[in-house]
Amino acid sequence: MGKFVAVARAVDLPPGKSLSVEVGPRTVAVFNLGGKFFALDDTCTHSGGPISEGQIDGRRVVCPWHGAEFDVESGASCSPIAPRNLRSYVTRERDGAVEVEEPDVQA
């Protein structure tokens, strides 16, 4: 298991909300779905839109630029305009902090 980085206090990221954070060399979108935290690359695979600014619809997030959809839990593309899945990251809540596992630089 890699190094975890604290990115937010859990109380500051309520259910149905997201935020953009830097984790190592990557910009990552962190989501709270019903009290569970998920993290994905924050760059849409369609045209580079900020996924963290997208509308959350159930388990999906809709890119604010052109409407590409991704599964928040897995990063899987749910629409044909997004050519690739988003990378997902391991998250955990520890001592009231939301933590994201720092990505391997080569991945």
N, CA, C and O of each residue as an XYZ file, in Angstrom:
428
protein
N       0.848     -1.178      0.000
C       0.000      0.000      0.000
C       0.888      1.233      0.000
O       1.915      1.274      0.677
N       0.481      2.234     -0.766
C       1.243      3.464     -0.878
C       0.971      4.443      0.244
O       0.252      4.145      1.198
N       1.551      5.595      0.108
C       1.388      6.670      1.090
C       0.035      7.354      0.890
O      -0.362      7.650     -0.237
N      -0.668      7.600      2.001
C      -1.934      8.321      1.942
C      -1.701      9.784      2.285
O      -0.892     10.118      3.150
N      -2.435     10.652      1.581
C      -2.328     12.093      1.768
C      -3.682     12.622      2.230
O      -4.701     12.358      1.592
N      -3.701     13.368      3.336
C      -4.934     13.996      3.806
C      -5.284     15.134      2.859
O      -4.446     15.990      2.575
N      -6.532     15.146      2.365
C      -6.936     16.161      1.388
C      -8.064     17.065      1.875
O      -8.276     18.144      1.322
N      -8.787     16.633      2.902
C      -9.913     17.432      3.414
C     -10.364     16.848      4.747
O     -10.081     15.696      5.075
N     -11.072     17.676      5.500
C     -11.769     17.148      6.677
C     -13.093     16.588      6.174
O     -13.758     17.200      5.339
N     -13.464     15.439      6.679
C     -14.695     14.782      6.234
C     -15.908     15.686      6.413
O     -16.806     15.673      5.571
N     -15.959     16.466      7.479
C     -17.107     17.340      7.723
C     -17.202     18.481      6.716
O     -18.258     19.096      6.565
N     -16.092     18.761      6.024
C     -16.089     19.838      5.031
C     -16.466     19.361      3.627
O     -16.530     20.162      2.694
N     -16.715     18.051      3.476
C     -17.110     17.490      2.191
C     -18.389     16.671      2.400
O     -18.336     15.449      2.532
N     -19.544     17.362      2.430
C     -20.806     16.682      2.714
C     -21.249     15.771      1.563
O     -20.768     15.912      0.439
N     -22.159     14.842      1.844
C     -22.671     13.955      0.797
C     -23.199     14.746     -0.403
O     -23.864     15.771     -0.258
N     -22.874     14.226     -1.601
C     -23.312     14.857     -2.838
C     -22.400     15.968     -3.331
O     -22.706     16.628     -4.323
N     -21.286     16.179     -2.649
C     -20.357     17.251     -3.022
C     -19.024     16.669     -3.474
O     -18.723     15.498     -3.241
N     -18.230     17.522     -4.131
C     -16.913     17.115     -4.597
C     -15.948     18.279     -4.479
O     -16.354     19.423     -4.276
N     -14.667     17.973     -4.608
C     -13.651     19.017     -4.599
C     -12.446     18.547     -5.395
O     -12.254     17.351     -5.613
N     -11.647     19.498     -5.820
C     -10.427     19.222     -6.569
C      -9.239     19.415     -5.638
O      -9.154     20.414     -4.923
N      -8.319     18.447     -5.653
C      -7.143     18.506     -4.786
C      -5.918     18.037     -5.554
O      -6.037     17.358     -6.574
N      -4.761     18.398     -5.069
C      -3.503     17.910     -5.609
C      -3.034     16.756     -4.729
O      -2.942     16.884     -3.508
N      -2.741     15.632     -5.369
C      -2.214     14.470     -4.664
C      -0.966     14.040     -5.423
O      -1.053     13.442     -6.495
N       0.180     14.346     -4.862
C       1.416     14.093     -5.589
C       1.389     14.896     -6.886
O       1.106     16.094     -6.870
N       1.682     14.244     -8.001
C       1.737     14.951     -9.282
C       0.386     15.085     -9.984
O       0.320     15.635    -11.083
N      -0.678     14.598     -9.379
C      -1.984     14.539    -10.048
C      -3.010     15.483     -9.429
O      -2.984     15.767     -8.231
N      -3.917     15.961    -10.289
C      -5.089     16.687     -9.807
C      -6.218     15.666     -9.744
O      -6.534     15.001    -10.731
N      -6.815     15.557     -8.569
C      -7.781     14.503     -8.284
C      -9.097     15.110     -7.825
O      -9.111     16.068     -7.052
N     -10.203     14.550     -8.304
C     -11.537     14.934     -7.844
C     -11.935     13.967     -6.734
O     -11.864     12.750     -6.908
N     -12.352     14.509     -5.601
C     -12.786     13.691     -4.465
C     -14.278     13.907     -4.278
O     -14.752     15.043     -4.263
N     -15.015     12.814     -4.135
C     -16.470     12.842     -4.035
C     -16.931     12.192     -2.737
O     -16.294     11.272     -2.223
N     -18.048     12.688     -2.218
C     -18.725     12.044     -1.096
C     -20.073     11.562     -1.613
O     -20.952     12.365     -1.929
N     -20.226     10.252     -1.696
C     -21.512      9.653     -2.081
C     -22.081      8.955     -0.861
O     -21.642      7.861     -0.503
N     -23.047      9.578     -0.228
C     -23.703      8.967      0.919
C     -22.781      8.628      2.071
O     -23.014      7.648      2.780
N     -21.749      9.410      2.270
C     -20.820      9.171      3.373
C     -19.616      8.324      3.001
O     -18.741      8.100      3.838
N     -19.554      7.851      1.773
C     -18.385      7.115      1.288
C     -17.611      8.028      0.339
O     -18.201      8.757     -0.459
N     -16.293      7.977      0.438
C     -15.450      8.866     -0.350
C     -14.804      8.117     -1.510
O     -14.373      6.972     -1.370
N     -14.746      8.789     -2.657
C     -14.176      8.238     -3.876
C     -13.295      9.300     -4.510
O     -13.513     10.497     -4.318
N     -12.293      8.853     -5.271
C     -11.391      9.798     -5.923
C     -11.087      9.321     -7.340
O     -10.833      8.142     -7.583
N     -11.124     10.279     -8.269
C     -10.868     10.029     -9.686
C      -9.955     11.126    -10.232
O      -9.847     12.204     -9.648
N      -9.300     10.838    -11.358
C      -8.607     11.920    -12.047
C      -9.603     13.044    -12.287
O     -10.774     12.791    -12.572
N      -9.146     14.275    -12.173
C     -10.043     15.432    -12.301
C     -10.057     16.003    -13.711
O     -10.448     17.154    -13.903
N      -9.639     15.223    -14.696
C      -9.597     15.700    -16.077
C     -10.395     14.752    -16.963
O     -10.038     13.583    -17.109
N     -11.465     15.254    -17.548
C     -12.322     14.457    -18.425
C     -11.517     13.907    -19.603
O     -10.700     14.619    -20.187
N     -11.747     12.652    -19.944
C     -11.028     12.033    -21.064
C     -11.570     12.466    -22.415
O     -10.979     12.143    -23.445
N     -12.688     13.195    -22.431
C     -13.234     13.689    -23.696
C     -12.496     14.948    -24.150
O     -11.927     14.984    -25.241
N     -12.510     15.980    -23.304
C     -11.851     17.223    -23.725
C     -11.200     17.984    -22.575
O     -10.955     19.186    -22.684
N     -10.919     17.292    -21.477
C     -10.145     17.905    -20.407
C     -10.910     18.725    -19.396
O     -10.299     19.462    -18.621
N     -12.223     18.622    -19.375
C     -13.023     19.388    -18.421
C     -12.765     18.974    -16.984
O     -12.297     17.863    -16.732
N     -13.068     19.862    -16.030
C     -12.855     19.587    -14.610
C     -13.984     18.724    -14.032
O     -15.082     19.221    -13.782
N     -13.716     17.467    -13.827
C     -14.716     16.524    -13.327
C     -15.242     16.943    -11.951
O     -16.414     16.724    -11.645
N     -14.396     17.536    -11.131
C     -14.823     17.948     -9.788
C     -15.911     19.017     -9.821
O     -16.607     19.215     -8.825
N     -16.067     19.702    -10.938
C     -17.099     20.729    -11.070
C     -18.375     20.189    -11.708
O     -19.329     20.936    -11.929
N     -18.389     18.899    -12.002
C     -19.542     18.289    -12.659
C     -20.709     18.048    -11.719
O     -20.556     18.042    -10.497
N     -21.872     17.850    -12.311
C     -23.101     17.539    -11.577
C     -23.081     16.059    -11.201
O     -22.816     15.203    -12.045
N     -23.363     15.760     -9.936
C     -23.445     14.379     -9.488
C     -24.887     13.924     -9.641
O     -25.818     14.579     -9.171
N     -25.054     12.779    -10.313
C     -26.376     12.206    -10.565
C     -26.327     10.742    -10.149
O     -25.928      9.877    -10.928
N     -26.736     10.474     -8.912
C     -26.632      9.111     -8.388
C     -25.177      8.738     -8.225
O     -24.437      9.391     -7.488
N     -24.758      7.668     -8.928
C     -23.358      7.241     -8.893
C     -22.544      7.856    -10.017
O     -21.353      7.567    -10.142
N     -23.152      8.686    -10.827
C     -22.456      9.264    -11.975
C     -22.138     10.738    -11.749
O     -22.830     11.450    -11.022
N     -21.053     11.164    -12.410
C     -20.727     12.587    -12.454
C     -20.727     12.977    -13.931
O     -20.218     12.250    -14.785
N     -21.308     14.138    -14.206
C     -21.439     14.630    -15.575
C     -20.465     15.787    -15.765
O     -20.535     16.789    -15.053
N     -19.563     15.646    -16.722
C     -18.580     16.697    -16.993
C     -19.303     17.993    -17.367
O     -20.219     17.971    -18.189
N     -18.903     19.118    -16.774
C     -19.593     20.380    -17.048
C     -19.343     20.940    -18.450
O     -20.073     21.833    -18.879
N     -18.357     20.455    -19.165
C     -18.049     21.014    -20.479
C     -18.924     20.446    -21.589
O     -19.532     21.211    -22.337
N     -19.002     19.125    -21.713
C     -19.730     18.530    -22.833
C     -20.623     17.358    -22.440
O     -21.156     16.673    -23.313
N     -20.793     17.121    -21.156
C     -21.751     16.118    -20.713
C     -21.265     14.681    -20.675
O     -22.082     13.774    -20.515
N     -19.978     14.437    -20.815
C     -19.472     13.070    -20.660
C     -19.782     12.601    -19.247
O     -19.717     13.385    -18.300
N     -20.119     11.326    -19.103
C     -20.491     10.787    -17.798
C     -19.534      9.685    -17.367
O     -19.059      8.889    -18.177
N     -19.264      9.666    -16.058
C     -18.370      8.667    -15.475
C     -18.964      8.132    -14.184
O     -19.638      8.855    -13.451
N     -18.708      6.854    -13.914
C     -19.104      6.238    -12.654
C     -18.152      6.744    -11.573
O     -16.938      6.575    -11.689
N     -18.688      7.354    -10.535
C     -17.864      7.940     -9.477
C     -17.095      6.865     -8.708
O     -15.972      7.107     -8.266
N     -17.684      5.692     -8.548
C     -17.037      4.646     -7.760
C     -15.888      3.957     -8.485
O     -14.921      3.540     -7.847
N     -15.976      3.830     -9.795
C     -14.953      3.083    -10.539
C     -14.167      3.920    -11.543
O     -13.067      3.535    -11.938
N     -14.718      5.060    -11.959
C     -14.095      5.867    -12.998
C     -14.474      5.443    -14.409
O     -14.005      6.034    -15.381
N     -15.322      4.419    -14.531
C     -15.706      3.910    -15.846
C     -16.484      4.955    -16.639
O     -17.357      5.639    -16.107
N     -16.148      5.062    -17.919
C     -16.890      5.949    -18.813
C     -18.288      5.372    -19.015
O     -18.445      4.179    -19.272
N     -19.298      6.226    -18.899
C     -20.696      5.807    -19.058
C     -21.324      6.442    -20.291
O     -22.534      6.339    -20.489
N     -20.526      7.092    -21.115
C     -21.059      7.734    -22.315
C     -20.063      7.583    -23.455
O     -18.853      7.576    -23.232
N     -20.572      7.464    -24.673
C     -19.691      7.227    -25.812
C     -18.746      8.384    -26.152
O     -17.759      8.167    -26.856
N     -19.015      9.597    -25.678
C     -18.110     10.696    -26.038
C     -16.820     10.691    -25.224
O     -15.852     11.354    -25.597
N     -16.795      9.955    -24.125
C     -15.568      9.845    -23.327
C     -14.836      8.574    -23.757
O     -15.312      7.470    -23.492
N     -13.685      8.717    -24.415
C     -13.021      7.558    -24.996
C     -12.345      6.611    -23.999
O     -12.086      5.454    -24.328
N     -12.062      7.087    -22.799
C     -11.368      6.263    -21.810
C     -11.975      6.469    -20.423
O     -12.610      7.486    -20.145
N     -11.762      5.490    -19.578
C     -12.159      5.599    -18.180
C     -11.244      6.597    -17.473
O     -10.153      6.906    -17.953
N     -11.701      7.091    -16.336
C     -10.859      7.903    -15.465
C     -10.156      6.980    -14.482
O     -10.719      5.971    -14.057
N      -8.944      7.323    -14.127
C      -8.238      6.544    -13.111
C      -8.895      6.800    -11.759
O      -9.231      7.936    -11.425
N      -9.071      5.737    -10.992
C      -9.622      5.878     -9.641
C      -8.503      5.649     -8.627
O      -7.496      5.004     -8.921
N      -8.704      6.191     -7.433
C      -7.704      6.123     -6.376
C      -8.335      5.587     -5.096
O      -9.520      5.793     -4.836
N      -7.535      4.910     -4.317
C      -7.982      4.388     -3.027
C      -8.144      5.561     -2.064
O      -7.281      6.435     -1.978
N      -9.263      5.566     -1.342
C      -9.510      6.596     -0.329
C      -9.779      5.929      1.005
O     -10.102      4.743      1.074
N      -9.642      6.701      2.048
C     -10.030      6.243      3.380
C     -10.335      7.464      4.231
O      -9.890      8.576      3.947
N     -11.107      7.223      5.281
C     -11.367      8.265      6.268
C     -10.648      7.854      7.535
O     -10.838      6.748      8.042
N      -9.820      8.755      8.041
C      -9.015      8.431      9.207
C      -8.945      9.638     10.132
O      -8.495     10.713      9.735
N      -9.394      9.451     11.363
C      -9.368     10.524     12.360
C     -10.035     11.794     11.850
O      -9.558     12.898     12.112
N     -11.143     11.639     11.121
C     -11.908     12.774     10.627
C     -11.379     13.393      9.343
O     -11.937     14.376      8.855
N     -10.307     12.829      8.789
C      -9.732     13.356      7.553
C     -10.023     12.398      6.397
O     -10.043     11.179      6.573
N     -10.247     12.967      5.222
C     -10.358     12.178      4.003
C      -8.952     12.079      3.434
O      -8.273     13.088      3.242
N      -8.527     10.856      3.168
C      -7.191     10.629      2.633
C      -7.275      9.904      1.295
O      -8.152      9.067      1.080
N      -6.356     10.237      0.409
C      -6.263      9.612     -0.905
C      -4.864      9.026     -1.030
O      -3.873      9.658     -0.666
N      -4.805      7.796     -1.553
C      -3.503      7.170     -1.748
C      -2.755      7.870     -2.880
O      -3.294      8.058     -3.971
N      -1.531      8.245     -2.614
C      -0.738      8.949     -3.611
C      -0.476      8.029     -4.807
O      -0.059      6.884     -4.636
N      -0.722      8.539     -6.018
C      -0.572      7.694     -7.205
C       0.874      7.407     -7.534
O       1.775      8.187     -7.229
N       1.069      6.263     -8.167
C       2.376      5.914     -8.711
C       2.650      6.875     -9.864
O       1.817      7.004    -10.760
N       3.772      7.535     -9.861
C       4.098      8.548    -10.867
C       4.115      7.945    -12.263
O       3.783      8.636    -13.227
N       4.486      6.693    -12.399
C       4.607      6.065    -13.710
C       3.287      5.571    -14.260
O       3.206      5.263    -15.450
N       2.262      5.484    -13.454
C       0.968      4.967    -13.915
C       0.176      6.026    -14.641
O      -0.938      5.762    -15.095
